[in-house]
Amino acid sequence: MYATNVRELKKNPSAALRHARTEPVLILKGNEPDAVLLHLESNIGNTVQTLRPALAAVLYRDKALSLGAAAKMSGLALVEFIEHLASLDIEIVRADETFDQEVKDVSAWLKS
């Protein structure tokens, strides 16, 4: 997926449109994904197949879907979806309220 920021999009919108003919274009605002630019193909089914991974990635990033649910929504295999998230710099492993205790437990286990 090609990514550009708002400043570059303003300077050269034609470049983003050219890229959109072959792949979705991720528009960044600051360092955060803000929008996706898609080429409207003659076959709407192809457009939907292109949009699904992008939409699933955003919903996963925003914690609206679990990794498995987002992968299913994307239409990609789990490994492919994880690679898609990595290409967008979206973290797969997230720290939660149990993270600190888990780090201590693993550290203690490694020392023994």
MIGUTOR-50356 format. One record per residue (C-alpha): x, y, z. Coordinates in steps of 0.05 Angstrom, whole numbers, plus 32768, in hexadecimal, padded with zeros to 4 digits. Layout:
N
XYZ
...
***
This chain:
112
800080008000
801B80447FED
801980798023
801E80C5801E
801180FE804D
7FE181388044
801981698032
8032813C7FF9
7FEB812F7FE2
7FDF817A7FDC
802181847FB6
8016814A7F85
7FD1812B7F85
7FDF810B7F42
801380DD7F61
7FE180C37F93
7FAE80B87F5C
7FE080917F32
7FF180647F6D
7FA7805B7F7C
7F9E80397F38
7FC87FFE7F51
7FC07FFE7F9D
7F9D80247FD4
7FBE80647FEA
7FC280718034
7FBE80BB8046
7FE280CD8086
7FD3810A80B1
8011811380DB
802780CC80E6
7FE180AF80ED
7FB8808E80B5
7F7F80BD80A4
7F6080A68062
7F6580758029
7F6380887FE0
7F4880527FB1
7F4280507F66
7EFA80427F54
7F0180077F25
7ECD7FF27EF4
7EC07FB47F1D
7EA67FC97F62
7EB87F847F7D
7F027F937F72
7EFA7FD57F96
7EDA7FB37FD2
7F127F7E7FD4
7F457FB77FD4
7F207FDD800B
7F157FA4803B
7F5E7F9D8054
7F647FE8805D
7F237FED8084
7F347FB080AE
7F787FCE80BF
7F59800F80D7
7F257FEB8101
7F5C7FBF8120
7F887FFC812D
7F4F801F8150
7F417FE1817A
7EFC7FD8815D
7F0D7F918145
7F3A7F5A815E
7F737F438133
7F4D7F05811D
7F0D7F2A810E
7F337F5F80E7
7F587F2A80BF
7F167F0880AE
7EF87F4B8099
7F347F5A806D
7F2B7F1B8045
7F757F0B804F
7F957ED08073
7FAB7EE280BA
7FF57EE380A6
7FE77F0F806A
7FBE7F3E8095
7FF57F4380C8
80267F548090
7FF47F888077
7FF17FA880BD
803D7FA780C1
80427FCC807E
80158002809D
803F800580DD
80037FEE8106
80197FC88144
80037F80814A
80157F768193
7FF77FA981C2
80087FB6820A
7FCD7FB38239
7FC37FB58285
7FE37F70828D
80227F818265
804F7F97829F
803F7F5882C7
804A7F2C828B
808F7F4C8280
80A17F3E82C9
80897EF682C4
80B07EE98284
80EE7F0B82A0
80EB7EE082DF
80E17EA182B5
811C7EB28288
81497EBD82C5
81387E7882E2
***
